[in-house]
Amino acid sequence: MFACIHGPGAALPQIAEAFSPSFEQTTPDTVVFRIDGLKRLFGPPDEIARAIAQKAGECVNVSIAETAEAAILAARNFSGVTVAPNLNDLDVTTLPLTDELSEIFDSWGIHTLEQLAQLPETGVAERFGPAGVSLQRLARGAVDRPLKIFQPETTYDDRIQLDHPVSLLEPLLFLIARMLNDQCEKLLSHGMAANEITLRLELENKTEHVRTLRLPIPMRESKALLKLQQMDLEAHPPEAATVALSLSLKPVNPRTVQNGIFLPITPAPDKLELTLARIRGIVGENNVGVPELLNTHHPHPFRLAQRQPQVTDPLPGKIQHAFRYFRPPLAATVELQNDRPARITASGIHGKVLNASGPWRTSGDWWTPAPWNRDEWDISLSTGMYRIYREPNLRWFIEGSYD
Amino acid sequence: MNLNAALTTTLGFRSDLKTREFLPTGLAPLDAIIEGVPRGAISEIIGPVSSGRTTLIHSLLAASTSKFEICAYVDTDDSFDPVTATAAGVALSQLVWIRCGHNAGHALKAADYLLHAGGFGVVVLDLCQVPPRIANRIPISYWYRFRRAIENTPAILALVQNEPMAKSCASLMLEMRRKKTAWRGAPGFELLRGVELEALSRKPVRPATATFKAKAIS
């Protein structure tokens, strides 16, 4: 049997929890739970209903019925305490009807649940499909479904107030490790992982040092997360000693991957993230990533995306002469002959131009603060092949070499 | 016959353990000579400017990414060009690009982390633009360490540079040369069409050279 409490008030989950550890919060003003185990404690259903009503107060409706849906219908439509209710006379509009169905039932003269329940089931199925059958079963009180158990929102936050300020990284990491271990255990027990960690350090100088790590893949291994936190704090240390710290993890569903037996082994995502974080600590945060081409005619139509590599379908390729950039481009002095480069001199590169192809005039982004406008040449020297360009101010640069 | 002899001779798998796997470069004339680039070993690609070192590396990366492997490009001098790499067939989404800002020390450390992390198909260490005075100061112990890290793994460490560095640690050394540059059109209105490149295997020594043509980007 099921009990349903319907009424205003935010305390309905707490009232339901006093009688059953598992309950369903159907809507904010309705909770329903099983009462099968309460018989020995309270007695017959009448006594159970009275106990619930006493706990819930006067402004709520309590009903007890054989099925959860019947209990919900009774609690929503009968005031006070109802045990084993008779739903036959309830108006058909108490069911979740669409406007179209409501009009059809009205035109057929179906006004009560009893009238709907007595309609031939085959005919209802033919005319209304599964939705109609479901409504009729609801009217008959024959819908016996499992409860959707209420799960309180779990937070993955922790805070430690320190007795003495901590200025060194090692003792701070010891405390962070403790918090991370607890939170990762909690994540594991709930079958979740975290994709964002926020560390908030309250400092001795009354300021806060907040660091947020956004992980490219959800993780829940405390050791890996601790290492990432350590590298982040080494790169961005707090300005003063820490007096309190709080840690917050954003829970998401863990990543699941189906590996193929014939596919090559790729780096484990958490290990790869740790490796890339270590390399970022050496070469800088913006210098590690996956190259991405941009849809532009800009001379550098690509960017470095801060994400992990992903396996994609193979691309068609051909033997393509590769290009190497000089970053920054080399300033050069170019002698012209008939408006074509004849000789070039730059740091480490000089000589007579044997062949030249150009000028290839390109420009763009004039509507932005960083426009570009230049004449490009492909040139061949006895020592190599280069791409050079001239800016509108007549300054020449070597952009790179063909290799 | 004792058990050891039976295992090593009768079953015959002992010699198979020594068989090395190769990754074809995607350049048919070169693959015909060297079989491919050996896995679990260091390979050096050397040559002067415009000799086709980077063209060969792009081809190798394309061959690796087409086998669904993740690769890494440790770019000492920020010289990598994703446009020509894509045209060569490199799947950029499978490539980790590490720009080391002209610091060879950082490049070596980054390569060390990548090789020890494992799971990569090809790790390219590009030292082409490192000045000789810095390149000559790289301790040889680095190459031993790298060789040790990748042996018995399917990873390839490809070193691209002007002169050989890894010496005895490298299992393959290819020397690249530019044979001919193809220009089309009348003088004054020329177009760069491509280049004919030549690869010579210095280690293991092969008498034949591989010649292949690379198209210029259009």
Interface residues (C-beta under 8 A of the other chain):
Chain A: L263 P264 I265 T266 P267 A268 K271 L272 L274 T275 L276 R278 I279 I282 V283 G284 N287 V288 G289 V290 P291 E292 L293 P301 F302 L304 P309 Q310 V311 T312 D313 P314 L315 P316 G317 K318 I319 Q320 H321 A322 F323 R324 Y325 F326 R327 N338 R340 N355 A356 S357 D378 S380 T383 G384 M385 G400 S401 Y402 D403
Chain B: G26 L27 P48 V49 S50 S51 G52 R53 T54 T55 I57 H58 S59 A62 T65 S66 K67 F68 E69 I70 D77 D78 S79 F80 D81 P82 V83 T84 A85 T86 A87 A88 G89 V90 A91 L92 S93 Q94 L95 V96 W97 I98 R99 C100 G101 N103 H106 K109 A110 Y113 L114 A117 G118 G119 F120 G121 C128 Q129 P154 R178 T181 W183 G188 E190 L191 L192 G194 V195 F212 K213 A214 K215 A216 I217
